[in-house]
Amino acid sequence: ARAFALSMLNITVNPDAALYRKAKELNFGRPVTNEIYGVIVSGARYVVQGFDKGVLYVKEGDWGNVQQTPWLG
């Protein structure tokens, strides 16, 4: 049911993705954005996704090292 509801918002849920798994572990709530690929910071490529309680990001290929940051504002 949750995946269906999110699909109505055009948010794709990948339960095997590192960001989604970390969000569940941290009780970060539901995803509020899709995974955003190719975000470049200091020459490194990241994947970023927003959740109810903050933003998770991980360097591409370093899937076991998911980091978090709060929403700004």
N, C-alpha and C positions, 0 to 999 in steps of 0.2 A: 504494500500500500504506500509506503514511504517513497519508494522509487517511482511509483506512478505519479504521486503528487508532485515530486520534484521534476519529473519529466514534463508536467504541465507548465512549469516555469522555464522549460528548456534547459534545466540543469541536469547534466549527465552524471550518474553515480557509478563509480567503478570501485566496488567493494574490495578489490585486490590491490588498489593503488596505495602507495606509501602514505600519501597525505590523508586519505580517507581512514586508513587503519590507525594512524597517529591521532586523528581527530576523535575517533571512538575511544582510544586509550585515554585521552585527556578530557573526555566529556566536553568536547568543543561544540557540540550541537550539530545542527544540520548544515550542509553546504549551502552557501548563498551565492556562490559563483561556480562556474565550471573551472576545471584545471586550466591554467594559463601557461602555455609552454613557450620557451624561448625568451624569457625575461633575462636580459643581460645586465650583470652587475660586475664591474671591475674585470670585464673580459670573460666571466664565467656565465654559463647558461643555467637558469633556474626554472623550476616549475612552481607555480604559486596558486593557492586556492583559499578563498575566504569562507569562513564558517561563522556561525552565530557569535562565538566568543572570541574570535580573533582570526588572524591570517597565518597559515602554515606555508612554509616554502622549503624547498630542497634543491641542492645542486644536482643537475641531471647526472645520473649514473651513481650518485652517492645516496641511494634510496634509504639507507639505514640511519641517516643523519638529518632527519626532519627538524627544522627550527620553527619557532613561533614568534609572532610579534602582535601587539594589540592593534585594533583598528585605530586610526588617527581621528582626532576630532572630538 
